[in-house]
Amino acid sequence: MKKRFTGILMCMMMFCMSILAGCSLVEPNYNDYYNQAVAVVEYKKTGEQYEITKKDLISAYQSYGYSYEQYYGYTREEALKETLTLLENRKITLLTAEEKFGINQNGDGLSEKEKTYLYQQTIDSLNDNLKNYYNDIIGNTESEEESDDIKFNGYEKNATLSTDLTIHKIDHSDDLLKDFSYSTARDYNNSEDRKLIYENFVESLINDNYKKAFNYYLRDLKASERGMDLSTDAKSVFEREIDRLYKVLYENYVIERYSLSNKNSDSLTSITASQIVNLYTSKVRASYTQYVTEKDSGYDEDVQNSLGSTYYFRTDEDATKFFTVANVLFKFTDEQQAQYNSYKSKYEEGDGKTYTWEQYQSDLDKLYSQITPVVREYNDATGIYEEVEEADLTVSEVYNIMKNQLSSAQVGGDVNKIGDTINDFIYLYNEDTGMFNAETNYVVGVDKEGNAVSSFVEEFNDASIDLYNNGKAQIGDMTGYVRTEYGIHVIIYTGECKNLFDGIDGSFELNAEAIQTLYNTRVNILVDKTYFDVMYDAIYTDNYQYFENANMNFLRENYNIYEYSGRYSDLLGN
């Protein structure tokens, strides 16, 4: 199947510091170099001072500061200055949060659950870092998304709509630890508990590759401390890494808790139905202007590649008719894929006599009949769909399960129920990774001559268009087996790309009551995220950004901030 690429949001990570070990930007040979203060944050109320060291700046620059240069055209000097400002803001936010919640890094004021959570997060981060080194050693480049165990990242709603069209913000301030559970309480600040982390970690190095990964991990940690006159034995080096990780994770947690506590401010939650409808209307008008008034020739490409941000669909006779489908793929194994390629090459490169079309198709029939579906089940504890070993289900048996469940879901015509059923299939049986946590389903178009407008393979396009049947398909209708070079597909119709409202033109208007339609219509029927949610989140995000900027300016007024740019001027070189 076509690979799907989503845009990468380059987050500047104002608050979230890296938990990965890094190398040095420079190689000093004296300890004081790293520990000199490049900025001092002084709390006016108490006179207490908090240093930001050169090491902090270098680490932050390597984690995210460099992206200002790479992606936003900053000079090195500007990038370092912006990074330093973010470090100052982070420190001020942390101090504010600690004062507000009455907590500190030593564990004072933290609940048992919070202490245990941070303890476990530290262990998990160590294991994740080790796993990265291990994967490098064994040459494993498989991403988490491509593994047989899959996680569905469902949409978490941020607001509800009452019958009087009043919008109510959902309070997520207590959600930070809602999914965390534990059997034994731990406290990083308890020396015995902290000792266990190192001991258990070393004991877990069960094979040579993991031991080698640990040594590489230590090598890089020692390199990052070069010239700092610190002990270099493995235990001391690694215990400092454990301390570093805990500190970062503690700070990230406290700052995130503070951020969540701010998100229910009245200035953020007073969003009205009219605001939601007006934003949607403006987006529809913009799309209409682009594709009708200005006759933008990029309409077909935009619908296929940016369906989630397309708000008007052409209705003229010359327009391509677009619709969406879901794909459940029963994929060839690597060995079967190689055999398929061999058969195909043998036929295409032959003379058609020694290896006939009939023999070619017969061999393919046998090959397709050998495909065994992946079967997963949902683990309530982990939230992951895990592969069932020896599930002993055939493709035809899975197909019949899907067909029967979809037929039942279609009774009554509840589109959302059908969508939820299809979504289950995606995670229980499907091997097309492009369907996992996709913003939209696959888009296929038919132009006025009946030709496919799509980048998918021919067999997939043809089967999808037949399923669509000139718009006569019902949501939830599915094909039979569709055979391609990837394996066997079952394609499910998920709806036509059409406007939510009639009579759209350059002066398109909606009243506030239209919010009910936005509230009840999913952007993608497989996920419970509606057009209301999209508009609300956009308005809320803008409001929150304004709030955060204003709040940070207010908080900075409580501090004297001293910067010493000359102390990091040597970092300005290449």
Secondary structure, DSSP 8 states (H G I E B T S, - for coil): -------------SS----S----SS--SSHHHHHSEEEEEEETTT--EEEEEHHHHHHHIIIIITHHHHHH---HHHHHHHHHHHHHHHHHHHHHHHHHHT--TTSTT--HHHHHHHHHHHHHHHHHHHHHHHHHHHT----GGGSSSEE-------EEE-TTS-EEE---TT-TTTT---SS---TTSHHHHHHHHHHHHHT--SHHHHHHHHHHHHHHHHHTTTS----SHHHHHHHHHHHHHHHHHHHHHHHHHHHHHTT-HHHH---HHHHHHHHHHHHHHHHIIIIIS--TTHHHHHHH-GGG------STTS-EEEEEEEEEEE--HHHHHHHHHHHHHHHHS-SSSS-HHHHHHHHHHHHHT-----EEEETTTTEEEE-TT----HHHHHHHHHHHHHHHHTT--HHHHHHHHHHHHHHT---GGGTT-SS-EEEEE-TTS-EE-SS-HHHHHHHHHHHGGGT--TT-B-S-EEETTEEEEEEEEEE---SSS--STT----GGGHHHHHH-BSSTTSS-BHHHHHHHHHHHHHHHHHHHHHHHHHHTTEEEEE-GGGGGGGG--
